[in-house]
Amino acid sequence: MISFRPLQGKLCKLMRCPVPDLLARSEDRWEVAPGSEGYAPPAVFLPEQIERIRDTEFAPIDEVVQSFRGGFGTYEGPTVAHRFRYVDLVDGVLYANGYQRHLRPRLTRSLTYRRPDETLSGTMYESWVGNRWFGNWLSDDCLTYMLAAAVGQPVTTAPDPTGHVPHYESLLGMAARRLGDVHFDELVLFEDLANNSGKAQRAWAMREKLLHGRKIDPLPGVFLLRGKSGDARVLENERQIAENMAETYGFKVLDPAHATVDQIADVCGQAAIIAGVEGSHLVHGLAMMPPRATLFVIQPPDRTVAALKIVTDRQDQRYAFVVAEGSRLKFRANWSEIKRTLDLLH
């Protein structure tokens, strides 16, 4: 059977109308965790840092600044499960009754597809951003996996894992079935963006699994090197800043790209501060650092991001930052500003 569902998405794009999202079409839905009230505390930063921000990523400047300034109450909506019947998964896109959900970039530009031969039922935990950025996979998709595993067989379009992912999956007991194109007789998806108290509890449960059985000594801080990993974003004096933190405050310096998950856990699991350039590599530390710890972020001036502060707010942890000078590709941080900010934390 030939389906023209991809053509509908193409026509919507040409007409500049949004393609209806699959979650709006669920046949059955139920609340997994209730919404909850919270508080966004002010970040720790020096005067005039906010004024140095020239551009932001993932949110407008005013929203990023509001998050950094904090001092306001929040409400996070509930976590919701959605059940669907007769869904096609083709080339990383879910199709059902005129609705779509993209999980990853398509590999083809075909406007039609043949209905997949394989049929099954499952629960899906992955997201577009989690497939794009490791940090989102660890901070969000791994938490949604817990919900998926409680309902049925977790499934994912992700290929065989590489890098740190296999060890994380082993420690967390993740055993998803990896799929190509399939037809679902029944599929459960989760609306799990809200950082409610239930999601916070799952994050602490994940930390317990990652640190289970380890004897970890407290540390004043850990600097996680970014180097040239990930999207181009280079702190030109990163090594100097890291060495200064080690000499002045007793920080450990670790390059997660050349360390195992066990090595990362052994230094980050009881660190009072996790520091480094903004990016997914910081989520290694964020997932493992203890309650009341601080995430200290060096921000590029024209790619400033508040996404990780939303996570520290959820976990009732502190967030501190400095804004470097330069461009989004190459920038330099001022050690004096970093030192003065660190001194505010003690």
N, C-alpha and C positions, 0 to 999 in steps of 0.2 A: 504494500500500500504506500503510495506517494503522498507526502504531506507538503503543503505550501506555507507552513507556519513561519519559516524564516522570511518569506516574502512579505508577510504582514509587518514584521519588524522593520524591514527595509522601507516599506511604504510609510510607516509612521515616522521614520527618520527623515524621509524626503519631505513629508508634510509638517515636520517639526512638532509633532505631537508625541507625548510620552507613550512608550509601550506599556500596557497594563502589567503591573508586577504580579507575579504568581500569588504572593501572600494575600492579595486582595480577593482571591477566588477560592479560598479554602472551603471545603465542604463541611469541615468540622474543626472547631478550635477550642482550646481550653487553656486556662491560666496555670502555668507551672510555678511561678513565684509572684507574689503580689508586688505592686509598686510600693515605693518607700520614699520618705522625705530624707533629705541629706543636707549637707552644708559644704560650700566651697570656700575653704579658708584662703586668705591671701598667700601668695607665693612669697618666698624670701628673696629680695633683690634690692639693689642699691638705687638711689635716686638717679634719674636720667637714663636708666636702662630701657624703659618703655619707649622713650622718645627716639631711641636708636633703631627701633624696628622699622624697616622700610617696606617689607612685604611678608606675607604669611602663606602657609600651605594648609589645605584641607578646611580652612575656615577663614572668614573675613577678618581683617585686622581688628575691628571693634570687638568681635567675639573672642578673639585670642587675648586681647588686652583685658577684657572683662574677666576672663578666666584667671589670668595672672593676678589681677587686683583682688579678686575674690571678695569675701565678706558678705555673702548672700546665701539664702536658703535655696535648696533645689528640690525638685520632685522627679524621681525616676519612675517611669511607667513599669507595668508588669512584664514578665517574661511569658511569652505565649507560644504554644505548640499549635501547628496547623497540619491537618491531615488532608491528603489529596488522593484521588483515584484516577487511574489512566493518564499517567504522565510519561512523556518521552524525554529521555536525556540523550541529546545528540550534539557532539562537538562542543561540550562544555556548557550547553544551554538546556534549561528545563522548559518544556512546552506543555501546556494543557489548556484546551478550550479558549484559545485566543490570548492567553496570558503567558508571560515568559519570565525567566530569572536566569541571568548570566552569571556563571560561576568562574569563568576565566575567558580570556580572549579566544575567539574562534580561530581555528586553523584553516578554514575554508571560507569562501564567499558564496557558496551555493545558496540558491533561493528555495531549494526543495531538499527533502531527504526521504529516504526509505525507512519506514518504521522498523526499529531494531527487532531482531529475531529473539534475543534473550529477554525473558520476562522474570521479574522478581519483585519483592517488597523490601523496603528498608527505611532507615532514618538517616538524614543527612545533616552534617554539622558544619560543613565548610562554607566559606564566604569569599566573595571577590577579593576583598582587601586581604584576607588571610592567605589566599593563593598568591597575592602580589607581594606582600611584605611579611617576612618571618616574624617580626614583632607582633603583628596582629594575629598571626596563627597561634603564637604562644600565649598572648594575653587574652584572646577572645575565643578562637576556634577550639582550643583545647578545653576551655570551660564548657562550650556548647556540646562537645563530645560527651561529657558526663550526662547531659540530658538525653542525648541520642542513645547512649548505651543502656539507659534505664527503660527505654521504650521498645527497642528492637535491635536489629542488626545495623550498626553504623556503616555507612557507605561514603565513598569519596571519589572524586575524579582525579585526585592528586596522583602523580606517578610514584614509582618506588622512591622512598625517601632518601635524601642525601644529607651530608653535613651533620649538624647536631640533631636533626629531626629523628633519626632512628632511635637514638639513646633516650631522647625525651619520650618517645612513644613507648619504649620499653619500661621506663620508670613509672609512667602514668598508666600502664596497662591498656594502651590504645591498640585495638586490633580491628581496624576498619577494613572492609573489603574494598579494594580498588577497582574501579569500573571504567569501561569504555562506554560505548553507546548501548543503552538498555531501555526497555519499557518497564515502567513501574505499574503494577496493578494497584499498589498502595504505597504512598510516600509520605513521611512525616518530616516537616521542616520546622525550624524554631526561629521566632522573632526574639533575638537575644541581645539587642544593642543596648538596652537600658541597663545602666550601672546601679541596679537596685541592691538591696541588702542580700538577696539570695545569690546574686552573682558574686558579691564580695565573699560570701561564705564558701562558694565553690573555689574561688581563688586561694583562700587560706587552706582549703582541703588539698588543692594541687600542690601548694608549697610543702605541706606535710608529706606528701608522697615523694616529692623531689628530694627532701632532706631526711627521709626516714632512715634511721639507724646510723646516721653520721654524727660523729663527735666533732663539733666545730667551735673553735675558739672565737670570741668576739674580736672584731677589728674596728679601728676608728674609721676606716673607709677603704674603698676599692675604686681605682680608676680603670675603666674599661676602654681600651684603645679602640678607635674606629679605623684609623689608618686610611686606606683607600678602598675599603670594602664597601659593598652596596652602591647606591647611587652616588655619583660624584659630589663629594662634600668634604673638603680637606681643611682641617685645622693645621695651618703651617707650623705652629709651634706646639703641637700636641705633646710630643715627647718631653719638651722642656717643662710644660705645665704639669705633666704626670710626675716627672722627677721632682719638681718643686713640692707637689702634694706629698710625695713619699718622704722627702727629707724634712719638711716642716711639720707635717701632721701624722706621719707614720702610715700613710696609705700603702696598700699593695697595688702594684700595677700589673694588669693582665690583658693579654690580647686574646679575646674569645675566639677569634678566627683560627688560632693555633693552640687552643686548649680544649680539653674534653669537657663534657657536661659535668663529670665528677669534679674536675679541677675548678670549674666555675662555681659549683655548689659549695665547695670547701672554703672558698674565700668570700663569697657573697652571702652565704646563709646567715651569718651573724654580723654583717657589716652595718655600722651606724649610718654610713653615707655611701651611696653608689654614684659615681661621677663619670662624666664623659660627654662627648659631642652628641647632639641630638640624633637619634637614629634607632633602628630596630635592635642593634646589639645591646642597648641599655636594658631591653626587656629581659635578657638573661638575669640581670641583677634585680630588676623590678619584681620578677616572679619569685625570687628567693629571699629578698631582704626582709628583715623581721618587722614586726609592728613598731610604729613610731619612728622608723628609719626615714632617711631623707634621700630623695633623688635630686642630684645636682647636675644641671644640664647647661652645656655651652651651646648657645644658639647662633646660627648664622643670621646676619642682620636682614637678609631679604629672603629667608626661608624659615621663618620662626614658626614653631609648632607648639600647640598646647595639648596635643592628644595624650601625652603621658601624664600631664597634670590631672586629667580627668580620671586616670587610673589611680593615682596617689590619693585623690579626693575620695574615690570609692573605698580605698583601703585604709582611710584615716591615717595616711602618712604625709610627710612634708615634701614640698617641692621648692627647690631653689634654682635660680638661673642667673647667668650673665649673658649679655648680647655682645658678640665679637664684632670686629670691624673688618670690612672687606666686601667680598661678593659671596653669592651662594656657593660658588665653586671653590674659592680660596679665601680664607679669612684668618685673622689672628686674634687671640684673646689676651687681655691685659692681666698679668699675674697679680698686680696690686688689687685690681677689682675682684678677682677670684678670692684672694686671701681675705679681703675685707668682708666679702659675702660669707665665706666659710666661718669667719669669726662671729658672725651674727648667729650661727647655728650652735655655738657653744655657750 
